[in-house]
Amino acid sequence: MLPAPSDKLQYLVGRYERFVGARPLKPYDDLTCAFLADLSECLLSGDIRRYPDVASFAYWCRRANVARLRAAFENDEARLGLGVVFHVTPANVPINFAFSYAFSLLAGNSSVVRAPTKPFPQTAIVCNALQQLFSHPKHQTVADMTVFARYERDDGITAAFSAVCNARVVWGGDQTIKSMRAILLPERSIEVVFADRYSACVIDGTALVHARGQAIEKLAQDFYNDTYVLDQNACSSPHLVVWLGKGEAIEKAKEKFWDHVYDLAVSRYELQPISAVDKYTLMCRNAIDVPAAVSTKDHGNYVYRVALDSLPKNVDTLRGQCGYFYEYTTDHIDELAAVINARYQTLTYFGCDNSQLLDFVMRNRLTGIDRIVPVGLALDIGIKWDGYDIVRTLSRVIEVR
């Protein structure tokens, strides 16, 4: 039995008094695949034009995409879900909780999801869609496997949910993870954590100089989506832009790129006064505290750029927000190998060969960089994340000889 609702605990979806953790299903069970397809249709039939993150989740859940994932997953192993998964999701990323739930569901698990405490409209949209679908008898099995709860930090409530889970999935900062690890799990339970990570973008200057018309506009749009949409709060949003090339061509490429990003930000981004002040304050601090910062440039508060003449060992601590970026120029990407550590997650790229970037990671035996994706796909979360295959991690193999 889950803890009863109170002034501290609110249930958004599911019947807490009936939730006992249904017996696990096999990964990509027909029931869960059909449910996600219906969830996709339900979300896409609503007015979600203002919420591209909800649209992205809805498209991810669509029948064709889940069928593709299912086909790639199938092998000769006998698998079932672990049982009950307790999800602790980030407070500052509106749609992450829905993806975490969907991954666990596809693995065959029941879920207790701690939704964001901030009342994002995206949370309400997804929860309303779930409630609507759970009113249909055909989705009763999935309904009995699902609970979404909301509460401020409370170790007692977290301990109660942790006590009934077979796996705990934690998305959050390093401090959140440390505090979670002080709360015990049942002996056979596992924990999957998605901690603070750092991401960068690599742009080939020559390729950008030769980009024309729609190509450069698309690049600016894709970069905007990777960064401004979530104010660079996502672990996969780049803070460091690495320019490959040298000479006057690189400087032309930079101005061409940032001018397009600025134009887009001015037309679409709602810059809060406090954000402008915070960025200016950060720039002043960098000028004092970061010896490698040799110049700064701002584009009307919407874009701040800090040029680095070297890569500090702790470059992963240099983080921007709301359109604040660090830049470094090099002839060869191998120069990055000296600073990349296990905190590095996503490397987005433009004008580069992804096979060469993979070779860079493998050849240098890097402990970081789990994703290499084109600019525009930084936030494109999937079942493979932070080096985990989440569906396989949240299911168990039944050995048969």
N, C-alpha and C positions, 0 to 999 in steps of 0.2 A: 504494500500500500504506500502511495506517495503522500507526502505531508499535505495537510488540508490547507486551502487558501486562507489568507489572513491579511491584515493590513500591510504586511511586508511582502506577501507572495500572491501574485495574480496569475491565473491560468488563462492563456489566450486561446489555446486550441486543445481539444482532447478532453477526455473524461478521467480526471485524476483518480477518482474513486474506483474505477474499473481497470485501471492500468496495472497489469501484473507482468507485463513483458511477454507478449505472445511468443510462442515457440518460433525459433528462427526459420526463415525461408532460405532457399538457395539463392546465390547471387543472380541478379537479373531474372528473377522469377517473373512469370507472365503477369501476376497480380501487380507487382510494383512497376513494371514497365508500362502496363496499361494505365495505372494511376498517374504516373508522371506525364504520359501523353495527354490525359484529360486535364491535368493541372496546367499544362502548356496552353491548351486550347482555351481554358477558362481565363487565364491571365491575358492572353492575346486578344480576347474578345472584349476586354475592358479598355478604359481610357488610360493607357500607360505611356502616352507620348512624352510626358514630362519626366519619365523615369527610365532612362536607357538601361540602368542596371537591372530593373525588373524585366525589361524586354530581353536583355541578354540571358537572364535566368530562364525565362519562358522559352526562348529559342533553344537553349541547351537541353531543356526537358522534352523537346518535341520528339515524336515517335521515331523519325528517321535517325536522329542523332543517338538516341538510346539504343536503337537496333544496331547501329554501327559499333558502339561501345561493347554491346553484348557479343557481337560476332568476333571482335578482337580479343575478348576475354575467354571465350570458350576453349576448353582443352579437356584432357582426360581426367582431371582431378575431380574428386567428389568434395564439394564444399557446402557449408552452411554458414549463416551469419553467427556472430559470437553470442548474440542474445539482446541485451539492452545496452545502448550507448548513451552516455550523458555528454551533451555538448555545451561547452562554455564558449560563447562566441564574442567577437569584439564589439565594443560599444560604439566605435566610430566608423564602422563599415556597414551600411544599411542592409545589404542583401547577403552577406556572408553566411548568416544563420540558415538561410534557405538552401544554399549549396551544401553546407555541412550535413543537413538533414537528408538531402537527396542522395548524397554519396553513401551515407549509412543505410538508407533504405534499399539502395541497389545492392548493397552487400548482404541484405537479408535481415537487417536488424530492426528492433523497436528502438525508439528514440525519445529521450527527454531533452528538449532543447531550451537552453536559457537564451531567450531572445534579447536583443539590445534594450537597454534600459531607457535610452532616449527614444521618444515616441516618433520615430521616422514614419512618414506616410507609406514608404515601401513595406515596412513591417505589417502595417494594417492591410495593405493590398494583398499580400501573400496569405496572411492569416484568414482573411475573409474568403479567399478562394478555397483554402483548405476546408473551412467550415462548410462551405457550399457543397463541395464534393463529398464530404463525410456524411452528408444527409442522404446520400444514395446508398441503397443496400449493397450494390456491387463493390463498394469501397469500404465495407465494414471491417474487413480484416486489417486493412491499412489504418483505418481510424483507431482500432484498438491497439495499434502499435505506436501511436503518436501522441505526444504531449508537448506543448510549447508553454513555457512559463516565463514570467518576468519578475525580477526582484533586484534590488540594490545589493551590493556586496553583503553577504551574510554567511559566515562560515558554518553556522548551524544548518541552514537550508542546503548549502552546498554539500555538507557531509551527509545529509539525509539522502540526497539524490545519488551521491557517490556510492553509498552503501548498497544500492540495488543494481549497480551497473556492472556489466562485463567488460566495458571499455569506457574510458573517459577521453574525450577529444577537447583539447584546450587551444583556442586561438587567442593570442594576446601578447602583451609585452613580457619581457623577462621577469619583471617583478610579479606579474599575475601568475606566471608559471611557478615561480618559487613559492608563492603563497598556496597554490593549489597542491603542490607536492607535500605540503605539511598536512594535508587532509587525506586520511588513509583510504585505500581501495580494498575491496575483497581480495583475498590471496591470489585468485586465478585471474583477476582483472588486469587488463593492459592499459597503458596510457600513451596517447599520441599527442604530441605538442607541436604547435606551429608558432615559433617564437619570433622575436624581432629579427628582421632580415634587412638586407641592403641591396639595392638594385642599381644598375647603370645602363646607359645607352651608348652604343658605338655607331658612329656615322662616318662613312667614307666621303671625304670632302670632294673628291673628283666626281663621284657619282652624283652628289648633290648639285655641283656647279652645272652639270649637264642636264639636270632635271628641268622640265619645262611645264608650264601651264598646270594641268590637272594633277600631274605627278607631285609637284611641290605643294600644291594645295592639299592633296590627300595626305602627304607626309605630315604637314602641320596639323591637320585634323586628327590624325592618328596619335601624334605626340600629345596633343591637347587631351585626348581621351585617356591616355595613359597617366596623365599627371594632374591636370586641373579638375577633372571630374570628382576626384576624391581628395583634392587639396594635397596631393602627394602623401597622404596618410597610409595608403596601401603599401604593404611590404614589397610589392612588385613594381611600384612607381619609381622611375629613375630619379636620382638626385645628382648623379654625376654623368656628364655628357663627354664622351671621349671622341675626339676628332682624329681620324686617320688621314695623314697627308702632311704636306709642308708648304711653306711659301705663301705667296699672295693668293693662290687659289683657295687655300683654307680660309683666309680672312673673308674672301668674297662669299664662300659657302656659309660661313657663320652668319654674316649680315643678312644674306638671303633667307636663311632658315628662320632666324629670330624675328625678322620683320614680319614674316608670314604668321608665326606663332603669336606675336603681339597683336596683329590685326584681328586674329581669331579670338584672342582673349578679350580684347576690348568689346567685341560684338556679342560675346556669349557669357563671359565670366562675371559674376557678381562679386566684385572686390569689396570686402568689408574694410572700413577705416582702420580697425584694430589690426587687420592682416597687413595693411600697408605699413603701419607703425612697427609691427613685429619684424617685418622683412628689413626695414631700414635699420632697426636695432641690431639684427643679426649681422647685417653687412658691416656695421661699425665694429662689432665684436670680432668678426673674422679679420678685419684689417689689423686688429691688435693681437689676436691670439693665434692666427694661422700664418706663419712665416712664408708658406708657399703661395699665399694669395697675393699676386702681384698687381692686379687691377680689378676694378669692378665697373659694371655698366648697368644702368637701369633703363627700361623702356617704359616711361610713364607709370611706374608702380606695378605694372602688370607682369613684367619680366625683369628679374634681377639675375645678373650673371657675374660670377666670381671666377676669374681666370687663375689657374694654378700653374706655376712653372715647374712643379715636381709633384709627385704623388706621395703625400705623407703616409706612413705606415697605418695611421689611424684614420684614413680618409673615410672609412665607413661610419665614422662618428659625425661627419659633416653632412647634415641633413637640412634640406630646404622645405618650404611649405608655400602653398598658394602661388607658385610660380617663381621659385628661388632655386637657381641651379649653379653647380660647379662645373667648370670646363677644363679639359686638359687636352693638349695636342701632342701627338706622337707619330713617328714614322711606322711603328710596328706594335701590334697589339700585345706581343710577348712582354712588353714593359709592364703590363698590368699584373703579370703573374706574381711579382714581388709583394703586392699588397692584398691580393685576393685571399680571403680566409673563409671559414665555415659560415660566416654571417651573410655572405653574398648569395642571393637567390636567383634573380632574373637578369639576363643580359638581352636587351632589345637591340635590334640592328637595322641599319638601312644602307644599301649599296654594298653589303658584304656577302660573302659566300658562307652559308651556315655550316657547310662541311669544314671550312677552314676554322671557323669559330669553335666547332666541336673538337677539332684537332688541337687547337690551342688549349682547351680544357684538359683533354686526355693526355697530351704530350707533356704538359707541365704538372700533371697529377694533382690538380687543384682540389682542395677540400671544399670549395664553394663553387657556386653557379650550378643550379639544378635545372634551369630553364634557359633555352636559347630560342627566342621568338622574334618575329618582325615587329618593328615599331607599330603600335596599334593593338597588339595582343597582350600587353603587360597584365591587364586585369582579367584576361580570359582564363578564369579558373577552371580546372578540370580534375578528373579523378587521379591524375598524377600531379602531385603538388609537394614542394619542398623535398623532393627525392623519394616520396612515398607513392606507392600504388595503393590508394586509400581503400578501394574495394577489396583488394587482396589482404590488406592489413587488418581490415575489420571483419574478415571471415576466416574460418578455420578449415584446414585440410583434413579429410577423413582418409586415413591410409587403408588401403585394401590390398592384400597380397593373395 
